Amino acid sequence: MKVGQAGKAGPHAAYIARAGQYAHRLGQGEQLEATGAGNLPAWAANPLVFWQAADAHERANGTTYREMALALPRELAPDQRAKLVRAFVAQELGARTSG
């Protein structure tokens, strides 16, 4: 489990979603199979807005995010891998998700 420091959540979320300054990576051979977000407050319809707010309001030595890396079977199709991840998230974190 990776723990994110204050000030790193917004840029890291953009990197993971290949958004903003990282969008060009998709044209350089990288692939993004799926993205999603859930359990966000109503004011943060865009997940990047939420992570930028976390950076702005977390104390200097606080934790703004936690990240898990999962290994998924190559034998599954992309839609099957996405379904597997959604089931894992629902089981471990709750079922309120979108995307």
LUMSELUM-119838 format. One record per residue (C-alpha): residue in three letters; x, y, z. Coordinates in steps of 0.02 Angstrom, whole numbers, always signed. Example, Ala and Ser with C-alpha at 12.3 -4.5 7.8 and 13.67 -1.06 7.14 Angstrom:
// residues 2
> vexdren,east,north,up
> ALA,+615,-225,+390
> SER,+684,-53,+357
END
This chain:
// residues 99
> vexdren,east,north,up
> MET,+0,+0,+0
> LYS,+71,+167,-53
> VAL,+34,+318,+56
> GLY,+26,+488,-29
> GLN,+97,+644,+51
> ALA,+7,+810,+55
> GLY,+35,+905,-107
> LYS,+52,+746,-212
> ALA,-129,+688,-232
> GLY,-179,+804,-375
> PRO,-27,+771,-484
> HIS,-33,+585,-447
> ALA,-219,+573,-490
> ALA,-183,+662,-655
> TYR,-42,+540,-691
> ILE,-149,+387,-653
> ALA,-293,+453,-761
> ARG,-172,+512,-897
> ALA,-250,+685,-885
> GLY,-177,+859,-905
> GLN,+10,+857,-934
> TYR,+7,+666,-941
> ALA,-123,+649,-1080
> HIS,+12,+644,-1214
> ARG,+72,+476,-1147
> LEU,-81,+393,-1223
> GLY,-17,+442,-1395
> GLN,+153,+368,-1357
> GLY,+102,+187,-1341
> GLU,+32,+186,-1164
> GLN,-143,+117,-1138
> LEU,-274,+160,-1010
> GLU,-404,+21,-1000
> ALA,-523,+99,-875
> THR,-546,+236,-746
> GLY,-677,+263,-614
> ALA,-715,+358,-456
> GLY,-836,+342,-312
> ASN,-883,+400,-139
> LEU,-843,+580,-184
> PRO,-934,+729,-110
> ALA,-1064,+817,-218
> TRP,-952,+969,-246
> ALA,-818,+859,-327
> ALA,-902,+790,-482
> ASN,-728,+781,-560
> PRO,-610,+670,-458
> LEU,-461,+782,-500
> VAL,-549,+927,-412
> PHE,-565,+819,-256
> TRP,-381,+772,-254
> GLN,-327,+952,-282
> ALA,-436,+1003,-133
> ALA,-358,+864,-29
> ASP,-187,+937,-66
> ALA,-245,+1112,-22
> HIS,-327,+1067,+143
> GLU,-224,+924,+216
> ARG,-95,+966,+349
> ALA,+85,+975,+289
> ASN,+135,+803,+353
> GLY,-36,+723,+320
> THR,-89,+582,+206
> THR,-196,+631,+57
> TYR,-219,+460,-22
> ARG,-181,+275,-11
> GLU,-147,+173,-166
> MET,-155,-14,-198
> ALA,-75,-103,-345
> LEU,-162,-260,-405
> ALA,-99,-394,-524
> LEU,-233,-447,-647
> PRO,-230,-601,-760
> ARG,-180,-565,-940
> GLU,-295,-705,-994
> LEU,-447,-598,-953
> ALA,-515,-473,-1078
> PRO,-508,-288,-1030
> ASP,-694,-285,-986
> GLN,-670,-438,-875
> ARG,-523,-357,-786
> ALA,-627,-199,-757
> LYS,-770,-303,-687
> LEU,-648,-394,-571
> VAL,-579,-229,-506
> ARG,-754,-157,-480
> ALA,-802,-312,-379
> PHE,-643,-297,-274
> VAL,-677,-112,-240
> ALA,-859,-149,-193
> GLN,-804,-287,-75
> GLU,-661,-191,+8
> LEU,-718,-9,+1
> GLY,-905,-7,-31
> ALA,-1017,-14,-183
> ARG,-1049,+173,-212
> THR,-948,+200,-370
> SER,-967,+278,-539
> GLY,-872,+259,-702
END
